[in-house]
């Protein structure tokens, strides 16, 4: 790619020389010298904001990236994009991921930059940045903000947000009073950064490194670690080289690198959200990632990382144990070594120089895995013709081959009103069913982790089969079937389920079924009335163009397939 710096993508006034003259004049108003304006321009996309706790270190990272760009002979120019702070968005951050991806794509394309650094990390932010950058087609490199450090409460180590959920369950069961849960609240998330466990943010950081879109080793250093700033500086310097080499995302994100990234997602015991995001990222590169292929890869990929919610450790231990590099070495026989990364080297070259140290308490060997295979799988059947997702590695094994009576909640409001009612007719072997919580029904919130009814918590029940068209946080755990497609709100079979129906799950057969004939399901769905669509704005655009979770929940007109 030709280095054009400030002359790239000139504003159209019908006079090219005037456009460049005017642009240089206004650039000089910011104090830049002629020499500086002749340099390659590295855009730095920042996604910080007051509603995003994860990105609190963005200003410091921006300084370090800029330092690296300047040292390598480039001109760093920051630009802001939408910021998606996971717990601060309604109805859910996934609704706005595609909006952020559009923002990132258009600003990369519209502004004069030769390459771009993407600073982000909070759950939907990182996928949005990658989706936008792949579509924009300019050299790009990701810099994640890094995970939080853990905290402590009365001698117990705590990390957001798996421990958030575990302690909240104890509170709901009456084991903690109001004063203690409020005290605990102040110790769950004590530093800047993303969640301290293998939630969606950490999963996607590791997937991004495995995909080749961030520097080797950069996924895991904690947000407050000095190594994070050193990686920021190195990322800035590398962005200048990327511009000279014209190393664009289409040369990095290939079918082979997507498979490598999927292997890492599975070996991490990673977030179920990762399946949606990786599918969307691959789709922007024109690479179909089907749930059938997902199961094919899962069938021989072991779960090796002993982190919550699948295991017991936290991201800071994973970093110290060897991080993504050590994991890649264990998976090496299953990986495509010829893929290249933004570092300009092949995976094989990287693995040849990875240090030998690994902490086996955190990163297991392939011969002694936490789970031998199928830690995360897709299910199919008459309840999920287009598929559903189950994180088997984080579930009570006895519930993975199970049949039970459905207890149905028609939507989130119905669940909130009845889940803890003393007269709720529910037993431990029943199947909790949540309808109308998919992309169109409710924006697909992380509500698939249905709470155990209080009356069962009081009896010591801590897991039961739960199914829905919603998502769940990567920090959550349990026998939870998610992403059922087609969703209830568009008349998918899940909408036909009624309390008392028998539901069967089989991990062995990869099946999710309701004991109803096709004729009975069709008869019930004949009475279905689709909710009225939104009438204006982004909500209308979203409802008209959102794809199902098996296709990454991207907009149909943003995928390569949709543009064809």
Buried (B, 14 or more C-beta within 10 A) or exposed (E): BEBBBBBBBBEEEEEEEEBBEBBBEEBEEEEBEEEBBEBBBBBBBBBBBEEBBBBBBBEBBBBBBBBBBBEBEBBBBBBBBBBBBBBBBEBBBBBBBBBBBBBBBBBBBEBBBBBBBBBBBBBBBBBBBBBBBBBBBBBBBBBBBBBBBBBEBEEEEBBBBBBBBBBBBBBBBEEBEEEBBEEBEEBBBBBBBBBBBBBBBBBBBBBBBBBBBBBBBBBBBBBBBEBBBBBBBBBBBBBBBBBBBBBBBEBBBBBBBBBBBBBBBBBBBBBBBBBBBBBBBBBBBBBBBEBEBBBEBBEEBBBBBBBBBBBEBBBBBBBBBBBBBBBBBBBBEBBBBEBBBBBEBBBBBBBEEBEEEBBEEBBBEBEEBBBEBBBBBBBBBBBBEBBBBBBBBBBBEEBBEBBBBBBBBBBBEBBEEBBBEEEEEBBBEBBBBBBBBBBBBBBBBBBBBBBBBBBBBEEEBBBBBBBBBBBBBBBBBBBBBBBBBBBBBBBBBBBBBEBEBEBBBBBEEBBBBBEBEEEEBEEBEEEEEEEEEBEEEEBEBBBEBBBBBBBBBBBEEBBBEBEE
